[in-house]
Structures are given as structure tokens and as C-alpha cells.
């Protein structure tokens, strides 16, 4: 377990010995430890920092946003309306602070096309600069042309929507 100072020192040491291009802070709710992250990133990080989280603590972003190069919210598309409101507040806040931001949608095997399209519409309303990347399962991509039709509709609503298949386990994410 690292203290904030020890983590900052370790990141600096790793940068000096390697060819890393960025640091990813992820794990569902890393902003639950916003004070720790702020202390670890105090004075700036040695590399660009991507925060990948669930988007449920937009108010905690202020503690770390100055040290971030990218804010990514990872979702399944099945989140309730209250969770979506917080995700969109996160995207708006990132846009207001001029920090790159994205949504990574990782839908379950058979998501509602309408629900996913509404998320893209809300992301467009929150910030036209939001990148939206959808990672359907390999099985759902190979079974029909549904995703191509969905992508056509999604890109008519928001210009930055991408569709990338999820890698199968164990090489990819669940």
C-alpha cells in the first residue's frame, strides 16, 4: 500500500526508467479516494493521466481535474436515470475545464438499442466534444448487422461515435 508521497515518487521513478506514455487511474470508483489522488498528483503528474471511472462523483473531480489529460466514464448502458444524470454532469464539468472526455459503453449481450442511443444523445447535449466508444461483445457483433444500423443512427446524432469489438477473455475485459 502506498502513501500519496510514495506513489508520486514511484511514478516519477518509473517514468525515468521506461517508455510509458500515460498513467491510467481506474477501478470503478477511484474518486472515492479523491483526497488521496489529489495528494498523489499534487504538482502535476510525470505523464498524462487518464481517469477511468463510473462518473458518479462529478463533485469530486475538482480535487484532481487539473492533473488529468482525459476523463473516461465506463458504463454498461443499464445504469438508472439518476446515475446517467451524474455521468452527464461529469462530462459537462470536464468540458467546462477543457479536459478531454469520453464514454466507454460496454453493453451486456443484448442491450436496448434505444437506451444506448439515448445515452449518445445525452452525451451530445452534455458536450459535443465527448468521444463515445461502444464495445459490444464479439458474439453480438458477429450475429447480425444490428450494430452497423445502430452506429449509423448514433453518428447522425453525435459525430464522434466509434464501434470497437471487445476482445474475448482472457485477453480482453469482461
C-alpha positions as CSV (number, residue, x, y, z in Angstrom):
1,X,0.0,0.0,0.0
2,X,1.4,3.4,-1.0
3,X,1.1,6.7,0.7
4,X,0.4,9.6,-1.7
5,X,4.1,10.7,-1.5
6,X,5.3,7.2,-2.1
7,X,3.0,6.8,-5.1
8,X,4.2,10.1,-6.6
9,X,7.8,9.0,-6.1
10,X,7.2,5.6,-7.7
11,X,5.5,7.2,-10.7
12,X,8.4,9.5,-11.2
13,X,10.9,6.7,-10.9
14,X,9.0,4.5,-13.4
15,X,8.9,7.3,-15.9
16,X,12.7,7.8,-15.7
17,X,13.3,4.0,-16.4
18,X,10.7,3.3,-19.0
19,X,8.9,4.5,-22.1
20,X,5.4,4.8,-20.6
21,X,3.2,7.4,-22.3
22,X,0.4,7.8,-19.7
23,X,-0.9,6.7,-16.4
24,X,-4.4,5.2,-16.1
25,X,-6.3,5.5,-12.8
26,X,-9.2,3.1,-12.9
27,X,-11.3,0.7,-10.9
28,X,-15.0,1.7,-10.8
29,X,-14.9,4.5,-8.2
30,X,-11.4,5.9,-7.8
31,X,-12.8,9.2,-6.9
32,X,-14.0,7.6,-3.7
33,X,-10.3,8.4,-2.7
34,X,-10.2,11.9,-4.3
35,X,-8.1,13.3,-1.4
36,X,-5.5,10.6,-1.8
37,X,-5.4,11.1,-5.6
38,X,-5.1,14.8,-5.2
39,X,-2.2,14.4,-2.9
40,X,-0.5,11.9,-5.2
41,X,-0.9,14.1,-8.2
42,X,-0.1,17.3,-6.4
43,X,2.2,19.5,-8.5
44,X,1.3,17.5,-11.7
45,X,1.9,14.0,-12.8
46,X,5.1,12.9,-14.6
47,X,2.9,11.7,-17.5
48,X,-0.6,12.3,-18.9
49,X,-3.2,10.9,-16.6
50,X,-6.5,9.2,-17.7
51,X,-9.2,8.8,-15.0
52,X,-11.5,5.9,-15.9
53,X,-14.4,5.8,-13.6
54,X,-18.2,5.3,-13.2
55,X,-19.0,9.0,-13.4
56,X,-20.9,9.0,-10.1
57,X,-18.9,11.7,-8.3
58,X,-18.8,14.8,-10.5
59,X,-18.3,17.0,-7.4
60,X,-15.1,15.1,-6.6
61,X,-13.5,16.0,-9.9
62,X,-12.4,19.4,-8.8
63,X,-9.8,17.8,-6.5
64,X,-7.9,16.2,-9.4
65,X,-9.1,17.7,-12.7
66,X,-6.1,19.9,-13.0
67,X,-3.8,16.9,-13.3
68,X,-5.9,14.9,-15.8
69,X,-5.4,14.6,-19.6
70,X,-8.6,12.5,-20.1
71,X,-11.7,11.7,-18.1
72,X,-13.4,8.5,-19.3
73,X,-16.7,7.2,-17.9
74,X,-17.2,3.5,-18.4
75,X,-20.8,2.3,-18.4
76,X,-22.9,-0.8,-19.3
77,X,-25.8,1.2,-20.6
78,X,-28.1,-0.3,-18.0
79,X,-27.5,2.5,-15.4
80,X,-30.6,4.1,-13.9
81,X,-31.7,7.7,-14.8
82,X,-30.1,9.2,-11.6
83,X,-26.7,7.6,-12.5
84,X,-27.0,9.0,-16.0
85,X,-27.6,12.5,-14.7
86,X,-24.4,12.2,-12.7
87,X,-22.5,10.9,-15.7
88,X,-23.6,13.8,-17.9
89,X,-22.7,16.2,-15.1
90,X,-19.2,14.7,-15.1
91,X,-18.9,15.2,-18.9
92,X,-20.2,18.8,-18.7
93,X,-17.7,19.5,-15.9
94,X,-14.8,18.1,-18.0
95,X,-15.8,20.1,-21.0
96,X,-16.0,23.3,-18.9
97,X,-12.5,22.7,-17.6
98,X,-11.2,21.9,-21.2
99,X,-10.2,18.3,-20.3
100,X,-10.7,15.6,-23.0
101,X,-13.6,13.3,-22.0
102,X,-15.2,10.1,-23.3
103,X,-17.8,7.5,-22.6
104,X,-16.8,3.8,-23.0
105,X,-20.1,1.8,-23.3
106,X,-19.6,-1.9,-22.6
107,X,-23.1,-3.2,-23.0
108,X,-24.2,-6.7,-21.9
109,X,-25.0,-9.3,-24.6
110,X,-28.4,-7.9,-25.7
111,X,-28.7,-4.2,-24.8
112,X,-31.6,-2.0,-25.8
113,X,-30.6,0.0,-29.0
114,X,-32.9,2.8,-27.9
115,X,-31.3,3.0,-24.5
116,X,-27.8,3.2,-25.9
117,X,-28.9,5.8,-28.5
118,X,-30.4,7.9,-25.7
119,X,-27.1,7.8,-23.9
120,X,-25.4,9.1,-27.0
121,X,-28.0,11.9,-27.3
122,X,-27.5,12.9,-23.7
123,X,-23.7,12.8,-24.2
124,X,-24.1,15.2,-27.2
125,X,-26.2,17.5,-25.1
126,X,-23.7,17.4,-22.2
127,X,-20.8,18.2,-24.5
128,X,-20.4,18.0,-28.3
129,X,-16.7,17.1,-27.6
130,X,-17.5,13.8,-25.9
131,X,-15.9,10.8,-27.6
132,X,-18.2,7.8,-27.4
133,X,-16.7,4.3,-27.8
134,X,-19.0,1.3,-27.8
135,X,-17.6,-2.1,-27.1
136,X,-20.2,-4.8,-27.8
137,X,-19.4,-8.5,-27.2
138,X,-17.9,-10.4,-30.1
139,X,-20.9,-12.7,-30.1
140,X,-23.3,-9.9,-30.6
141,X,-21.2,-8.3,-33.4
142,X,-21.0,-11.4,-35.4
143,X,-24.6,-12.5,-35.2
144,X,-26.2,-9.8,-37.3
145,X,-25.9,-6.3,-38.9
146,X,-27.7,-4.6,-36.0
147,X,-24.6,-2.8,-34.8
148,X,-24.0,-1.3,-38.2
149,X,-27.6,0.1,-38.3
150,X,-27.2,1.3,-34.7
151,X,-23.9,3.1,-35.5
152,X,-25.5,4.8,-38.5
153,X,-28.2,6.2,-36.2
154,X,-25.8,7.1,-33.4
155,X,-23.5,9.0,-35.8
156,X,-26.5,11.0,-37.1
157,X,-26.9,12.3,-33.5
158,X,-23.3,12.7,-32.5
159,X,-20.3,12.8,-34.8
160,X,-17.8,11.1,-32.5
161,X,-19.1,7.6,-32.0
162,X,-17.0,4.5,-32.6
163,X,-17.7,0.9,-32.5
164,X,-14.9,-1.5,-31.4
165,X,-15.4,-5.2,-30.6
166,X,-14.4,-6.3,-27.2
167,X,-11.5,-8.7,-27.1
168,X,-12.5,-12.2,-25.8
169,X,-11.3,-13.3,-22.4
170,X,-8.6,-13.7,-21.2
171,X,-7.0,-11.0,-23.3
172,X,-9.9,-8.5,-23.0
173,X,-12.1,-7.1,-20.4
174,X,-15.3,-8.8,-19.1
